[in-house]
Amino acid sequence: MRLTAQRRLVLQEAFRRSAHFTAEQLHEQFHNAGVSVSLSTVYRTLGLLSQVGLIREVLQCRGMASYETVFGQDHHDHMLCVRCGKVIEFRDDAIEELQRKICREHGFTATEHRLGIRGICRECLAAEHHEDQ
């Protein structure tokens, strides 16, 4: 992968973030800072960074993918609110053990797994309940 100046900016901005991010958020950050990086360049660069394992796509919601950096991250899974787009990270040892058990039962060696749950977060449910009253 050739690291142009614009790709370098996308890489740097992605690694500055500790939370999940979308291509649109990175593009907006560049736009607000007066930096010229096209949305298509952001998308292509995130795709390349994902291919080489520096970032990973977490989940998609409303046609937008959320990403996170890989380095320094312990394994975790995700819940995604389909209303507000909030991403909640979690780890559950019982789920991890169940996956290992299922792999053993099938003589399967896992090299990666992702668990993503889509639904509605507590805040959106509360707001919905409040609107119904």
C-alpha positions in Angstrom: 0.0 0.0 0.0 1.4 3.3 -1.1 1.1 5.8 1.8 0.2 9.1 0.2 -0.1 12.3 2.3 -3.9 12.0 2.4 -3.8 8.3 3.4 -1.3 9.2 6.1 -3.8 11.7 7.4 -6.5 9.1 7.5 -4.2 6.6 9.3 -3.2 9.2 11.8 -6.7 10.4 12.5 -8.0 6.8 12.9 -5.2 6.0 15.4 -5.9 9.2 17.4 -9.4 7.9 18.2 -10.0 5.7 21.2 -13.7 5.2 20.3 -15.3 3.6 17.3 -15.5 5.8 14.2 -17.0 6.0 10.7 -15.6 7.2 7.5 -18.1 10.0 7.6 -16.8 11.1 11.0 -13.2 11.2 9.8 -14.2 13.1 6.7 -16.2 15.6 8.7 -13.1 16.1 11.0 -10.9 16.8 8.0 -13.5 19.2 6.5 -14.0 21.1 9.8 -10.2 21.5 10.1 -10.0 22.8 6.5 -8.0 19.7 5.4 -8.8 18.5 1.9 -9.4 14.7 2.0 -12.2 13.4 -0.1 -14.8 11.0 1.4 -13.9 8.4 -1.3 -10.2 8.6 -0.2 -11.3 8.0 3.4 -13.3 5.0 2.4 -10.6 3.5 0.2 -8.0 4.1 2.9 -10.1 2.5 5.6 -10.6 -0.5 3.4 -6.9 -0.8 2.9 -6.1 -0.4 6.6 -8.7 -3.1 7.3 -7.2 -5.5 4.7 -3.7 -5.2 6.3 -5.1 -5.6 9.8 -4.5 -2.2 11.3 -8.2 -1.5 11.9 -11.3 -3.7 11.8 -14.9 -3.1 10.7 -17.1 -3.6 13.8 -20.7 -3.4 12.6 -22.8 -1.6 10.0 -25.8 0.5 10.8 -27.9 2.7 8.4 -25.4 1.9 5.6 -22.4 3.1 7.6 -19.6 0.9 8.9 -18.0 1.5 12.3 -14.3 0.9 12.7 -11.9 0.5 15.5 -8.1 0.2 15.7 -6.7 -3.2 16.4 -3.5 -2.6 18.4 -3.8 -2.4 22.1 -7.3 -3.9 22.1 -8.2 -6.9 24.1 -10.8 -9.2 22.5 -14.4 -7.9 22.9 -17.7 -8.0 21.2 -20.2 -5.4 20.3 -23.8 -4.3 20.6 -25.1 -1.6 18.2 -28.1 0.5 18.7 -30.0 0.7 15.3 -31.7 3.9 16.4 -28.8 6.2 17.6 -25.8 4.3 16.3 -24.2 3.9 19.7 -21.7 1.0 20.0 -21.4 -0.8 23.3 -18.4 -3.0 23.9 -18.6 -6.1 26.1 -16.8 -9.2 27.0 -18.4 -12.3 28.5 -16.3 -15.2 29.6 -19.3 -17.6 29.4 -19.8 -16.8 25.7 -16.0 -17.2 25.1 -16.0 -20.6 26.8 -19.1 -21.7 24.9 -17.4 -20.8 21.6 -14.3 -22.8 22.6 -16.5 -25.8 23.6 -18.4 -25.7 20.3 -15.1 -25.6 18.3 -13.7 -28.6 20.3 -16.9 -30.6 19.7 -16.6 -30.0 16.0 -12.8 -30.5 15.8 -12.5 -26.9 14.6 -9.7 -24.4 15.3 -11.0 -20.9 15.4 -8.6 -18.2 14.2 -11.1 -15.3 14.6 -14.6 -14.6 15.7 -16.8 -11.6 16.0 -20.1 -11.3 17.8 -22.3 -8.3 16.9 -25.7 -7.8 18.3 -28.0 -5.2 16.8 -30.9 -3.8 18.8 -32.1 -0.7 20.7 -30.1 0.8 23.6 -31.5 1.6 27.0 -31.6 5.4 26.3 -33.5 5.0 23.0 -36.0 2.5 24.6 -36.5 5.0 27.5 -37.1 7.9 25.0 -39.5 5.7 23.0 -41.4 4.8 26.2 -41.5 8.5 27.2 -42.9 9.5 23.8 -45.7 6.8 24.1 -47.0 8.3 27.3 
